[in-house]
Amino acid sequence: MIGQWAKRLAEAVAPDEQTIILLRSGAHGAANMGRGLRASWDAWTARRGAAGDTDQPPAFPCIDLTAADPIAAIVSAPEFVALNRFFAEIDQAERALVSAGTQALLYALVRNLAPEHVIEIGTYRASTAKALCRALAANGHGALHTVDPAGGAAILRLLRRWPRALRERACFYPMSSMDFFNIAIFQRIASDLIFVDGNHDYEYAQFDIESAARLVRPGGFVAVDNISQAGPFFAARDFLRGHPAWRECGDCLESGRTAGFDLRRSTIPDTDLCVIRAPAGYVIGSRPETTGQQRIGAPHIQGIELAIARPATGTLRAQYVIRVREPVMSEDATETTATLDGASGSTRIPFRWDFAAEHVQLERTVELWLSWSGAGELELSRPPTLF
């Protein structure tokens, strides 16, 4: 009920996307609603920044993103020296807790990736957010989604004082990363770069990395800050061991430096970063995998569509988990198998499900689980879809 009210209010009075996000953030409970509305008011009344363009670095390293280690290619490029100097000359208070090298590297990654979406977990004083928005503004497209449950009004005031060219690239979410990832997964936000700099305890860092991996596009990057601390370090290492198709840019995770705190752990100069990279495709192996729940509006599902990146021979196992949420929560499941023989490219697998007539007008989701047995893993160029 609160969520529907917030949505109607946002559509009626919100002047921009940032305010819509703030009002929707209030839908997580009455206390958050008050905080979201208060932050919206502060945003509307804050002094706004100048309309002119912001200064940009003189150059950035243009690199081959298919290189074995694009991060090493960036930091070793001649242009990176000047780029690093540009961010080093920014006032330390504005740079907050990260190094000039960190901001220079993230800036260069965004310039090379030209992403539609960049995600930052942990806004703090919005200094790294500003560096990311510099790159998005220079690219001429793309949006930053920056997330922090604390300091909402203060962060909004900082953002609203930025030059318009930067401010228009940022959307701030005054909520926990759990709340944000729930929204992002249902909205199908796919990102080429996610910067994880939230709570550094192991359990929180592990959640943020695992959740970020669900949103990263093939070949995209997750940059984990404060790798000198045990929480982010062990979370990143455990993630990589559990997802062998991913790889690290560098070798700090297997370097043997396993102390609780080690400022020399990162192998990326002048940073406290570990950067891991997603595989070039979506990989399905023997362990069932899902991309999460999908909302369904049609009265039936015909089957599954796969974009197979390399010829595949083996057996695909698929399961639907069907949930109807009102008026009483219900769950059901059905399974099928399909034999593929050298299948490649767009491949449709019939797997029909008809919803009961009384459920068609209700909110419904389907969670698709896939597993594979065959010669090697099944590699997809995009996530599986239902048709």
C-alpha positions in Angstrom: 0.0 0.0 0.0 2.8 2.4 0.9 4.7 1.5 -2.2 1.7 2.2 -4.4 1.1 5.6 -2.7 4.8 6.6 -3.1 4.7 5.6 -6.8 1.6 7.7 -7.5 3.0 10.7 -5.5 6.3 10.4 -7.4 4.6 10.4 -10.8 2.4 13.3 -9.8 4.9 15.8 -8.3 8.4 14.6 -9.0 10.3 17.0 -11.3 13.2 14.7 -12.2 14.5 11.2 -12.0 16.4 11.8 -8.8 13.3 12.8 -6.9 11.4 9.8 -8.2 14.2 7.6 -6.8 14.0 9.3 -3.4 10.3 8.9 -3.2 10.5 5.3 -4.2 13.1 4.8 -1.5 10.4 5.7 1.0 8.4 2.6 0.0 10.6 0.4 2.2 8.9 1.5 5.4 7.4 4.5 7.2 10.8 5.5 8.7 12.5 5.5 5.4 9.6 7.3 3.8 10.2 10.2 6.1 13.9 10.2 5.4 13.3 10.0 1.6 10.8 12.9 1.6 13.1 15.0 3.8 16.0 14.4 1.4 13.7 15.3 -1.5 12.9 18.6 0.1 16.5 19.3 0.8 17.3 18.5 -2.8 14.7 20.8 -4.1 15.8 23.7 -1.9 19.6 23.2 -2.1 21.7 25.8 -3.9 22.3 24.4 -7.4 25.7 24.3 -9.1 26.7 26.3 -12.2 25.4 25.3 -15.6 28.8 25.3 -17.4 30.9 22.3 -18.3 33.5 21.0 -15.8 37.2 20.7 -16.4 38.4 17.4 -17.8 41.8 15.7 -17.8 44.0 16.5 -20.8 44.1 12.8 -21.9 43.3 9.3 -20.8 44.8 5.9 -21.8 42.8 4.3 -24.7 43.3 0.6 -24.3 42.3 -2.7 -25.9 39.6 -4.1 -23.6 40.2 -7.6 -24.9 43.8 -7.5 -23.4 44.6 -10.1 -20.9 44.8 -7.5 -18.1 43.2 -4.1 -19.2 43.9 -2.7 -15.7 47.7 -3.2 -16.1 47.4 -1.7 -19.6 45.8 1.4 -18.2 48.2 2.1 -15.3 51.3 1.4 -17.5 50.1 3.8 -20.4 52.1 7.1 -20.7 48.8 9.1 -20.5 48.1 7.7 -17.0 50.8 9.8 -15.5 49.0 13.0 -16.4 45.6 11.5 -15.6 46.9 10.6 -12.1 48.3 14.1 -11.7 44.9 15.7 -12.6 43.2 13.8 -9.7 46.1 14.4 -7.3 45.7 18.1 -7.7 42.1 18.0 -6.6 41.6 19.2 -3.0 42.1 16.2 -0.6 38.8 17.0 1.1 37.0 16.5 -2.2 38.9 13.3 -2.9 37.8 12.0 0.6 39.2 8.6 1.4 40.3 7.2 -1.9 43.6 7.9 -3.7 44.2 9.8 -6.8 45.3 6.6 -8.5 41.9 5.0 -7.7 39.9 7.9 -9.2 42.2 8.0 -12.2 41.8 4.3 -12.9 38.0 4.4 -12.5 37.8 7.4 -14.8 39.9 5.7 -17.5 37.8 2.5 -17.2 34.6 4.5 -17.8 36.1 6.4 -20.7 37.1 3.1 -22.4 33.9 1.1 -21.5 31.5 3.9 -22.5 28.9 2.3 -20.3 25.1 3.0 -20.0 25.2 2.4 -16.3 27.9 2.6 -13.6 27.1 1.5 -10.0 28.8 2.7 -6.8 28.2 1.1 -3.4 29.2 3.6 -0.8 28.8 7.3 -1.6 30.4 8.9 1.5 31.2 12.5 0.3 30.5 11.7 -3.3 34.1 12.4 -4.4 34.5 9.1 -6.4 31.0 9.6 -7.7 32.2 13.0 -9.1 35.2 11.3 -10.8 32.9 8.7 -12.4 30.5 11.4 -13.5 33.3 13.4 -15.1 34.0 10.4 -17.3 30.3 9.9 -18.1 30.0 13.6 -19.0 33.0 13.4 -21.2 31.6 10.3 -22.9 28.3 12.2 -23.5 26.1 9.4 -22.2 25.6 7.0 -19.3 24.3 7.3 -15.7 25.8 6.7 -12.3 23.7 4.9 -9.6 25.4 5.7 -6.2 24.1 4.1 -3.1 24.5 5.0 0.6 22.1 4.5 3.5 23.6 7.3 5.6 23.9 11.1 5.2 21.1 11.4 2.5 20.4 15.1 2.8 24.1 16.0 3.1 25.0 13.9 0.0 22.2 15.5 -2.0 23.4 18.9 -1.1 26.9 18.0 -2.4 25.5 16.6 -5.6 23.3 19.7 -6.2 26.3 22.0 -6.0 28.1 20.2 -8.8 28.1 21.7 -12.3 25.1 20.7 -14.2 27.1 18.5 -16.7 28.0 16.3 -13.8 24.9 16.5 -11.7 22.7 15.3 -14.5 24.7 12.0 -14.7 24.1 11.0 -11.1 21.2 9.3 -9.3 21.6 8.9 -5.5 19.8 6.1 -3.6 19.6 6.8 0.2 19.2 3.1 1.0 21.1 0.0 1.9 22.8 -1.9 -0.9 20.4 -4.8 -0.3 17.4 -2.5 -1.1 19.2 -1.1 -4.1 20.2 -4.4 -5.6 16.6 -5.6 -5.2 15.4 -2.6 -7.2 18.2 -2.9 -9.8 17.6 -6.6 -10.4 13.9 -6.2 -11.1 14.6 -3.1 -13.3 17.2 -5.1 -15.2 20.0 -2.6 -14.8 23.1 -4.0 -16.4 26.4 -2.4 -15.6 29.9 -2.6 -17.1 31.5 -1.3 -14.0 30.5 -1.6 -10.3 32.6 0.0 -7.6 32.2 -1.8 -4.2 33.1 0.5 -1.3 30.4 -0.1 1.3 30.5 -1.9 4.7 33.9 -3.6 4.9 32.9 -6.5 7.1 33.2 -9.9 5.4 29.5 -10.7 5.2 28.5 -7.3 3.8 31.4 -7.3 1.3 30.5 -10.8 0.2 26.9 -9.8 -0.3 27.8 -6.7 -2.3 30.3 -8.6 -4.6 27.8 -11.5 -5.2 25.0 -9.1 -5.9 27.2 -6.9 -8.2 28.1 -10.0 -10.2 24.4 -10.5 -11.1 24.3 -7.1 -12.7 27.6 -7.0 -14.5 27.5 -7.4 -18.2 29.8 -9.9 -20.0 33.4 -8.7 -19.8 32.5 -6.1 -17.2 34.4 -5.2 -14.0 33.8 -5.2 -10.3 36.3 -3.0 -8.4 36.6 -3.7 -4.7 38.1 -1.0 -2.5 39.9 -1.4 0.8 41.3 -4.8 -0.2 43.9 -4.2 2.6 41.2 -5.1 5.0 40.3 -8.7 5.7 36.6 -8.4 4.9 36.8 -7.3 1.3 39.9 -9.4 0.7 38.5 -12.7 1.8 35.1 -11.9 0.2 36.7 -11.2 -3.2 38.9 -14.3 -2.9 36.1 -16.6 -1.9 34.0 -15.2 -4.7 36.7 -15.9 -7.3 37.2 -19.5 -6.0 33.4 -20.1 -6.3 33.2 -18.6 -9.8 36.1 -19.9 -11.8 35.0 -18.3 -15.0 35.8 -14.9 -13.5 39.4 -13.7 -13.2 41.4 -11.1 -11.3 43.2 -8.3 -13.1 46.4 -8.7 -11.1 47.2 -11.3 -8.5 46.7 -10.0 -5.0 44.0 -12.5 -4.1 46.3 -15.5 -4.5 49.5 -13.7 -3.4 49.7 -15.4 0.0 49.3 -12.1 1.8 46.5 -13.1 4.1 47.1 -10.9 7.2 44.0 -9.2 8.7 45.3 -5.8 7.5 48.0 -5.3 4.8 48.4 -2.0 3.0 50.7 -3.6 0.5 48.2 -6.2 -0.6 46.9 -4.5 -3.8 49.0 -5.0 -6.9 47.5 -2.0 -8.6 49.9 1.0 -7.9 48.6 3.9 -5.7 45.3 2.1 -5.0 43.8 -0.2 -2.4 41.8 -2.0 -5.1 41.2 -5.5 -6.3 39.5 -5.6 -9.7 37.8 -8.8 -10.9 36.4 -9.3 -14.4 33.3 -11.2 -15.6 33.6 -13.8 -18.3 32.9 -12.8 -21.9 29.6 -14.7 -21.8 27.1 -16.1 -19.3 28.3 -19.5 -18.3 26.0 -22.4 -17.3 27.6 -25.4 -15.6 26.5 -28.4 -13.6 25.4 -26.3 -10.7 22.0 -24.7 -11.3 22.2 -21.0 -12.1 19.5 -18.3 -12.2 19.4 -14.6 -13.2 16.5 -14.0 -10.7 12.8 -13.6 -10.8 11.2 -12.1 -13.9 7.8 -10.4 -13.7 5.3 -11.9 -16.2 2.4 -10.1 -17.8 1.3 -12.7 -20.4 -1.2 -15.5 -19.6 1.3 -18.1 -20.6 5.0 -18.9 -21.3 6.0 -20.7 -24.5 9.6 -21.5 -23.6 13.2 -20.4 -23.2 15.4 -18.5 -25.7 19.1 -18.9 -25.5 21.9 -17.0 -27.4 24.6 -19.8 -27.5 28.0 -18.2 -28.0 29.8 -21.5 -29.0 28.5 -24.7 -30.4 27.2 -26.8 -27.6 26.5 -30.5 -27.3 25.0 -31.9 -24.1 21.9 -31.9 -21.9 20.2 -28.7 -20.6 18.0 -29.0 -17.5 15.5 -26.2 -16.8 13.1 -25.5 -14.0 10.5 -22.8 -13.6 9.6 -21.6 -10.1 6.3 -19.8 -10.5 5.1 -17.4 -7.8 1.7 -15.6 -7.5 1.8 -13.0 -4.7 -1.8 -12.0 -4.1 -4.1 -12.5 -2.4 -2.3 -15.5 -0.9 1.3 -16.3 -1.8 1.6 -19.5 -3.9 4.5 -21.3 -5.4 4.7 -24.0 -8.0 7.5 -25.5 -10.1 7.9 -27.5 -13.3 11.0 -29.0 -15.0 12.2 -30.2 -18.4 15.4 -31.3 -20.2 16.6 -30.7 -23.7 19.3 -32.4 -25.7 21.5 -30.0 -27.8 23.7 -31.3 -30.6 26.1 -28.6 -31.8 23.5 -25.9 -31.1 24.7 -22.3 -31.7 23.2 -18.8 -31.9 19.6 -18.1 -31.1 18.0 -21.4 -29.9 14.4 -21.8 -28.6 13.5 -24.6 -26.2 9.8 -25.2 -25.9 8.7 -25.2 -22.3 5.1 -24.1 -21.9 3.4 -22.9 -18.8 -0.2 -21.7 -18.7 -1.3 -19.5 -15.7 -4.7 -20.2 -14.1 -7.4 -17.8 -15.3 -7.8 -16.3 -11.8 -4.0 -15.6 -11.6 -3.7 -13.7 -14.9 -4.6 -10.3 -13.4 -2.3 -10.8 -10.4 1.4 -10.1 -9.9 3.3 -13.1 -11.1 7.0 -13.9 -11.3 9.0 -16.8 -12.8 12.4 -17.8 -11.6 14.3 -19.8 -14.3 17.0 -22.2 -13.2 19.4 -23.8 -15.7 22.1 -26.4 -15.4 24.2 -28.2 -18.0 26.0 -31.4 -18.6 28.1 -31.9 -21.7 31.4 -31.3 -23.3 32.5 -28.2 -21.4 30.3 -25.5 -20.0 27.4 -23.9 -21.9 28.3 -20.3 -22.8 25.6 -17.7 -23.6 26.2 -14.3 -25.1 23.3 -12.8 -23.1 21.1 -14.0 -20.3 18.4 -16.5 -21.1 14.9 -15.1 -21.7 11.4 -16.4 -21.7 9.1 -16.1 -24.7 
